[in-house]
Amino acid sequence: MLPTLAKALEIKDKEIEVEFIKAVILSDLGELRFLKNGLEETLNSLKSRE
Protein backbone atom coordinates (compact mmCIF):
# COMPACT_ATOMS: atom_id res chain seq x y z
CA MET A 1 0.00 0.00 0.00
CA LEU A 2 2.75 2.47 0.86
CA PRO A 3 4.53 2.17 -2.52
CA THR A 4 1.22 2.85 -4.31
CA LEU A 5 0.55 5.88 -2.13
CA ALA A 6 4.09 7.10 -2.69
CA LYS A 7 3.66 6.88 -6.46
CA ALA A 8 0.33 8.68 -6.32
CA LEU A 9 1.84 11.50 -4.27
CA GLU A 10 5.14 11.46 -6.19
CA ILE A 11 7.09 10.91 -2.97
CA LYS A 12 9.98 8.51 -2.54
CA ASP A 13 9.12 5.23 -0.82
CA LYS A 14 11.67 5.89 1.93
CA GLU A 15 10.20 9.30 2.77
CA ILE A 16 6.65 8.01 3.10
CA GLU A 17 7.75 4.98 5.12
CA VAL A 18 9.74 7.15 7.53
CA GLU A 19 6.78 9.50 8.01
CA PHE A 20 4.46 6.53 8.54
CA ILE A 21 6.76 5.03 11.20
CA LYS A 22 7.06 8.39 12.94
CA ALA A 23 3.30 8.94 12.93
CA VAL A 24 2.56 5.47 14.30
CA ILE A 25 5.12 5.77 17.07
CA LEU A 26 3.96 9.21 18.13
CA SER A 27 0.24 8.43 18.00
CA ASP A 28 0.43 4.99 19.62
CA LEU A 29 3.36 5.40 21.99
CA GLY A 30 3.92 9.14 22.36
CA GLU A 31 2.66 9.28 25.94
CA LEU A 32 4.98 6.58 27.30
CA ARG A 33 7.31 7.86 29.97
CA PHE A 34 10.35 5.93 28.75
CA LEU A 35 9.68 6.10 25.02
CA LYS A 36 13.06 7.64 24.25
CA ASN A 37 14.89 4.89 26.16
CA GLY A 38 12.88 2.19 24.43
CA LEU A 39 13.55 3.70 21.01
CA GLU A 40 17.27 3.96 21.73
CA GLU A 41 17.41 0.29 22.71
CA THR A 42 15.41 -0.64 19.62
CA LEU A 43 17.82 1.30 17.38
CA ASN A 44 20.77 -0.42 19.02
CA SER A 45 19.16 -3.81 18.40
CA LEU A 46 18.54 -2.93 14.76
CA LYS A 47 22.13 -1.75 14.31
CA SER A 48 23.52 -4.98 15.76
CA ARG A 49 21.55 -7.00 13.18
CA GLU A 50 23.27 -5.23 10.26
BALUM-955177 format. One record per atom (N, C-alpha, C, O, CB): chain; residue number from 1; atom name; x, y, z; residue in one letter. Coordinates in Angstrom, 1 decimal, padded with zeros to 4 digits. Glycine has a CB too. Example, Ala and Ser with C-alpha at 12.3 -4.5 7.8 and 13.67 -1.06 7.14 Angstrom:
residues 2
R, chain, n, atom, u, v, w, res
R, A, 1, N, 013.2, -005.7, 007.8, A
R, A, 1, CA, 012.3, -004.5, 007.8, A
R, A, 1, C, 013.2, -003.3, 007.8, A
R, A, 1, O, 014.2, -003.3, 008.5, A
R, A, 1, CB, 011.3, -004.5, 009.0, A
R, A, 2, N, 012.8, -002.2, 007.1, S
R, A, 2, CA, 013.7, -001.1, 007.1, S
R, A, 2, C, 012.9, 000.0, 007.9, S
R, A, 2, O, 013.4, 001.1, 008.0, S
R, A, 2, CB, 014.1, -000.6, 005.7, S
This chain:
residues 50
R, chain, n, atom, u, v, w, res
R, A, 1, N, 000.8, -001.2, 000.0, M
R, A, 1, CA, 000.0, 000.0, 000.0, M
R, A, 1, C, 000.9, 001.3, 000.0, M
R, A, 1, O, 000.6, 002.2, -000.7, M
R, A, 1, CB, -000.9, 000.0, 001.2, M
R, A, 2, N, 001.9, 001.3, 000.8, L
R, A, 2, CA, 002.7, 002.5, 000.9, L
R, A, 2, C, 003.4, 002.8, -000.5, L
R, A, 2, O, 003.4, 004.0, -000.8, L
R, A, 2, CB, 003.8, 002.3, 001.9, L
R, A, 3, N, 003.9, 001.8, -001.2, P
R, A, 3, CA, 004.5, 002.2, -002.5, P
R, A, 3, C, 003.5, 002.8, -003.5, P
R, A, 3, O, 003.8, 003.7, -004.2, P
R, A, 3, CB, 005.1, 000.9, -003.2, P
R, A, 4, N, 002.3, 002.3, -003.5, T
R, A, 4, CA, 001.2, 002.8, -004.3, T
R, A, 4, C, 000.9, 004.3, -003.9, T
R, A, 4, O, 000.8, 005.2, -004.8, T
R, A, 4, CB, 000.0, 002.0, -004.2, T
R, A, 5, N, 000.8, 004.5, -002.6, L
R, A, 5, CA, 000.5, 005.9, -002.1, L
R, A, 5, C, 001.7, 006.8, -002.5, L
R, A, 5, O, 001.5, 007.9, -002.9, L
R, A, 5, CB, 000.3, 005.9, -000.6, L
R, A, 6, N, 002.9, 006.3, -002.4, A
R, A, 6, CA, 004.1, 007.1, -002.7, A
R, A, 6, C, 004.1, 007.5, -004.2, A
R, A, 6, O, 004.4, 008.6, -004.5, A
R, A, 6, CB, 005.4, 006.3, -002.4, A
R, A, 7, N, 003.7, 006.6, -005.0, K
R, A, 7, CA, 003.7, 006.9, -006.5, K
R, A, 7, C, 002.6, 007.9, -006.7, K
R, A, 7, O, 002.8, 008.9, -007.5, K
R, A, 7, CB, 003.4, 005.6, -007.3, K
R, A, 8, N, 001.4, 007.8, -006.1, A
R, A, 8, CA, 000.3, 008.7, -006.3, A
R, A, 8, C, 000.7, 010.1, -005.9, A
R, A, 8, O, 000.3, 011.1, -006.5, A
R, A, 8, CB, -000.9, 008.2, -005.6, A
R, A, 9, N, 001.5, 010.2, -004.8, L
R, A, 9, CA, 001.8, 011.5, -004.3, L
R, A, 9, C, 003.2, 012.0, -004.8, L
R, A, 9, O, 003.7, 013.1, -004.4, L
R, A, 9, CB, 001.9, 011.4, -002.8, L
R, A, 10, N, 003.8, 011.2, -005.6, E
R, A, 10, CA, 005.1, 011.5, -006.2, E
R, A, 10, C, 006.2, 011.7, -005.1, E
R, A, 10, O, 007.0, 012.7, -005.1, E
R, A, 10, CB, 005.1, 012.7, -007.1, E
R, A, 11, N, 006.2, 010.8, -004.1, I
R, A, 11, CA, 007.1, 010.9, -003.0, I
R, A, 11, C, 007.9, 009.6, -003.0, I
R, A, 11, O, 007.4, 008.6, -003.3, I
R, A, 11, CB, 006.3, 011.1, -001.6, I
R, A, 12, N, 009.1, 009.7, -002.6, K
R, A, 12, CA, 010.0, 008.5, -002.5, K
R, A, 12, C, 009.5, 007.6, -001.5, K
R, A, 12, O, 009.0, 008.0, -000.4, K
R, A, 12, CB, 011.4, 008.9, -002.3, K
R, A, 13, N, 009.6, 006.3, -001.8, D
R, A, 13, CA, 009.1, 005.2, -000.8, D
R, A, 13, C, 009.7, 005.4, 000.6, D
R, A, 13, O, 009.0, 005.3, 001.6, D
R, A, 13, CB, 009.5, 003.8, -001.3, D
R, A, 14, N, 011.0, 005.7, 000.6, K
R, A, 14, CA, 011.7, 005.9, 001.9, K
R, A, 14, C, 011.0, 007.0, 002.7, K
R, A, 14, O, 010.8, 006.9, 003.9, K
R, A, 14, CB, 013.2, 006.2, 001.7, K
R, A, 15, N, 010.8, 008.1, 002.1, E
R, A, 15, CA, 010.2, 009.3, 002.8, E
R, A, 15, C, 008.8, 009.0, 003.4, E
R, A, 15, O, 008.6, 009.3, 004.5, E
R, A, 15, CB, 010.1, 010.5, 001.8, E
R, A, 16, N, 008.0, 008.3, 002.6, I
R, A, 16, CA, 006.7, 008.0, 003.1, I
R, A, 16, C, 006.7, 007.0, 004.2, I
R, A, 16, O, 005.9, 007.0, 005.1, I
R, A, 16, CB, 005.7, 007.5, 002.0, I
R, A, 17, N, 007.6, 006.0, 004.1, E
R, A, 17, CA, 007.7, 005.0, 005.1, E
R, A, 17, C, 008.3, 005.6, 006.4, E
R, A, 17, O, 007.8, 005.2, 007.5, E
R, A, 17, CB, 008.7, 003.9, 004.7, E
R, A, 18, N, 009.2, 006.5, 006.3, V
R, A, 18, CA, 009.7, 007.2, 007.5, V
R, A, 18, C, 008.6, 008.0, 008.2, V
R, A, 18, O, 008.5, 007.9, 009.4, V
R, A, 18, CB, 010.9, 008.1, 007.2, V
R, A, 19, N, 007.9, 008.7, 007.4, E
R, A, 19, CA, 006.8, 009.5, 008.0, E
R, A, 19, C, 005.7, 008.6, 008.6, E
R, A, 19, O, 005.2, 008.9, 009.7, E
R, A, 19, CB, 006.1, 010.4, 006.9, E
R, A, 20, N, 005.4, 007.5, 008.0, F
R, A, 20, CA, 004.5, 006.5, 008.5, F
R, A, 20, C, 004.9, 006.0, 009.9, F
R, A, 20, O, 004.2, 006.0, 010.8, F
R, A, 20, CB, 004.2, 005.4, 007.5, F
R, A, 21, N, 006.2, 005.6, 010.0, I
R, A, 21, CA, 006.8, 005.0, 011.2, I
R, A, 21, C, 006.7, 006.1, 012.3, I
R, A, 21, O, 006.3, 005.8, 013.4, I
R, A, 21, CB, 008.2, 004.6, 011.0, I
R, A, 22, N, 007.1, 007.3, 012.0, K
R, A, 22, CA, 007.1, 008.4, 012.9, K
R, A, 22, C, 005.6, 008.6, 013.4, K
R, A, 22, O, 005.4, 008.8, 014.6, K
R, A, 22, CB, 007.6, 009.7, 012.3, K
R, A, 23, N, 004.7, 008.7, 012.5, A
R, A, 23, CA, 003.3, 008.9, 012.9, A
R, A, 23, C, 002.7, 007.8, 013.8, A
R, A, 23, O, 002.1, 008.1, 014.8, A
R, A, 23, CB, 002.4, 009.1, 011.7, A
R, A, 24, N, 003.0, 006.6, 013.5, V
R, A, 24, CA, 002.6, 005.5, 014.3, V
R, A, 24, C, 003.2, 005.5, 015.7, V
R, A, 24, O, 002.5, 005.3, 016.7, V
R, A, 24, CB, 002.9, 004.1, 013.6, V
R, A, 25, N, 004.5, 005.7, 015.8, I
R, A, 25, CA, 005.1, 005.8, 017.1, I
R, A, 25, C, 004.5, 006.9, 017.9, I
R, A, 25, O, 004.2, 006.7, 019.1, I
R, A, 25, CB, 006.6, 006.0, 016.9, I
R, A, 26, N, 004.4, 008.1, 017.3, L
R, A, 26, CA, 004.0, 009.2, 018.1, L
R, A, 26, C, 002.5, 009.1, 018.5, L
R, A, 26, O, 002.1, 009.4, 019.7, L
R, A, 26, CB, 004.1, 010.5, 017.3, L
R, A, 27, N, 001.7, 008.5, 017.7, S
R, A, 27, CA, 000.2, 008.4, 018.0, S
R, A, 27, C, 000.0, 007.3, 018.9, S
R, A, 27, O, -000.9, 007.4, 019.8, S
R, A, 27, CB, -000.6, 008.3, 016.7, S
R, A, 28, N, 000.7, 006.2, 018.8, D
R, A, 28, CA, 000.4, 005.0, 019.6, D
R, A, 28, C, 001.3, 004.9, 020.9, D
R, A, 28, O, 000.8, 004.4, 021.9, D
R, A, 28, CB, 000.7, 003.8, 018.8, D
R, A, 29, N, 002.4, 005.5, 020.9, L
R, A, 29, CA, 003.4, 005.4, 022.0, L
R, A, 29, C, 003.8, 006.7, 022.6, L
R, A, 29, O, 004.6, 006.7, 023.6, L
R, A, 29, CB, 004.5, 004.6, 021.6, L
R, A, 30, N, 003.4, 007.8, 022.0, G
R, A, 30, CA, 003.9, 009.1, 022.4, G
R, A, 30, C, 003.8, 009.5, 023.8, G
R, A, 30, O, 004.5, 010.4, 024.3, G
R, A, 30, CB, 003.2, 010.1, 021.6, G
R, A, 31, N, 002.9, 008.9, 024.5, E
R, A, 31, CA, 002.7, 009.3, 025.9, E
R, A, 31, C, 003.5, 008.4, 026.9, E
R, A, 31, O, 003.5, 008.7, 028.1, E
R, A, 31, CB, 001.2, 009.2, 026.3, E
R, A, 32, N, 004.2, 007.4, 026.4, L
R, A, 32, CA, 005.0, 006.6, 027.3, L
R, A, 32, C, 006.1, 007.4, 027.9, L
R, A, 32, O, 006.8, 008.1, 027.3, L
R, A, 32, CB, 005.5, 005.4, 026.5, L
R, A, 33, N, 006.3, 007.1, 029.2, R
R, A, 33, CA, 007.3, 007.9, 030.0, R
R, A, 33, C, 008.7, 007.6, 029.5, R
R, A, 33, O, 009.6, 008.4, 029.5, R
R, A, 33, CB, 007.2, 007.5, 031.4, R
R, A, 34, N, 009.0, 006.3, 029.1, F
R, A, 34, CA, 010.3, 005.9, 028.8, F
R, A, 34, C, 010.5, 005.6, 027.3, F
R, A, 34, O, 011.2, 004.8, 026.9, F
R, A, 34, CB, 010.8, 004.7, 029.6, F
R, A, 35, N, 009.7, 006.3, 026.5, L
R, A, 35, CA, 009.7, 006.1, 025.0, L
R, A, 35, C, 011.1, 006.3, 024.4, L
R, A, 35, O, 011.5, 005.5, 023.6, L
R, A, 35, CB, 008.7, 007.0, 024.3, L
R, A, 36, N, 011.7, 007.4, 024.8, K
R, A, 36, CA, 013.1, 007.6, 024.2, K
R, A, 36, C, 014.0, 006.5, 024.6, K
R, A, 36, O, 014.8, 006.1, 023.7, K
R, A, 36, CB, 013.6, 009.0, 024.8, K
R, A, 37, N, 014.0, 006.0, 025.8, N
R, A, 37, CA, 014.9, 004.9, 026.2, N
R, A, 37, C, 014.6, 003.6, 025.3, N
R, A, 37, O, 015.5, 002.9, 024.9, N
R, A, 37, CB, 014.8, 004.6, 027.7, N
R, A, 38, N, 013.3, 003.4, 025.2, G
R, A, 38, CA, 012.9, 002.2, 024.4, G
R, A, 38, C, 013.3, 002.3, 023.0, G
R, A, 38, O, 013.7, 001.3, 022.4, G
R, A, 38, CB, 011.4, 002.0, 024.5, G
R, A, 39, N, 013.2, 003.5, 022.4, L
R, A, 39, CA, 013.5, 003.7, 021.0, L
R, A, 39, C, 015.1, 003.6, 020.8, L
R, A, 39, O, 015.5, 003.0, 019.8, L
R, A, 39, CB, 013.1, 005.1, 020.5, L
R, A, 40, N, 015.8, 004.1, 021.8, E
R, A, 40, CA, 017.3, 004.0, 021.7, E
R, A, 40, C, 017.7, 002.5, 021.8, E
R, A, 40, O, 018.6, 002.1, 021.0, E
R, A, 40, CB, 017.9, 004.7, 022.9, E
R, A, 41, N, 017.1, 001.7, 022.6, E
R, A, 41, CA, 017.4, 000.3, 022.7, E
R, A, 41, C, 017.0, -000.4, 021.4, E
R, A, 41, O, 017.7, -001.3, 021.0, E
R, A, 41, CB, 016.7, -000.4, 023.9, E
R, A, 42, N, 015.9, 000.0, 020.9, T
R, A, 42, CA, 015.4, -000.6, 019.6, T
R, A, 42, C, 016.4, -000.3, 018.5, T
R, A, 42, O, 016.7, -001.2, 017.7, T
R, A, 42, CB, 014.0, -000.1, 019.3, T
R, A, 43, N, 016.8, 000.9, 018.4, L
R, A, 43, CA, 017.8, 001.3, 017.4, L
R, A, 43, C, 019.1, 000.5, 017.5, L
R, A, 43, O, 019.7, 000.1, 016.6, L
R, A, 43, CB, 018.1, 002.8, 017.4, L
R, A, 44, N, 019.6, 000.4, 018.8, N
R, A, 44, CA, 020.8, -000.4, 019.0, N
R, A, 44, C, 020.6, -001.9, 018.6, N
R, A, 44, O, 021.5, -002.5, 018.0, N
R, A, 44, CB, 021.1, -000.4, 020.5, N
R, A, 45, N, 019.4, -002.4, 018.8, S
R, A, 45, CA, 019.2, -003.8, 018.4, S
R, A, 45, C, 019.2, -003.9, 016.9, S
R, A, 45, O, 019.7, -004.9, 016.3, S
R, A, 45, CB, 017.8, -004.3, 019.0, S
R, A, 46, N, 018.6, -002.9, 016.2, L
R, A, 46, CA, 018.5, -002.9, 014.8, L
R, A, 46, C, 019.9, -002.8, 014.2, L
R, A, 46, O, 020.3, -003.5, 013.2, L
R, A, 46, CB, 017.6, -001.8, 014.2, L
R, A, 47, N, 020.8, -001.9, 014.8, K
R, A, 47, CA, 022.1, -001.7, 014.3, K
R, A, 47, C, 023.0, -003.0, 014.5, K
R, A, 47, O, 023.8, -003.3, 013.6, K
R, A, 47, CB, 022.8, -000.6, 015.1, K
R, A, 48, N, 022.7, -003.8, 015.5, S
R, A, 48, CA, 023.5, -005.0, 015.8, S
R, A, 48, C, 023.1, -006.1, 014.8, S
R, A, 48, O, 023.9, -007.0, 014.6, S
R, A, 48, CB, 023.3, -005.5, 017.2, S
R, A, 49, N, 022.0, -006.0, 014.2, R
R, A, 49, CA, 021.6, -007.0, 013.2, R
R, A, 49, C, 022.2, -006.7, 011.8, R
R, A, 49, O, 022.2, -007.6, 011.0, R
R, A, 49, CB, 020.0, -007.0, 013.1, R
R, A, 50, N, 022.7, -005.6, 011.6, E
R, A, 50, CA, 023.3, -005.2, 010.3, E
R, A, 50, C, 024.6, -005.9, 010.0, E
R, A, 50, O, 025.2, -005.8, 009.0, E
R, A, 50, CB, 023.5, -003.7, 010.1, E
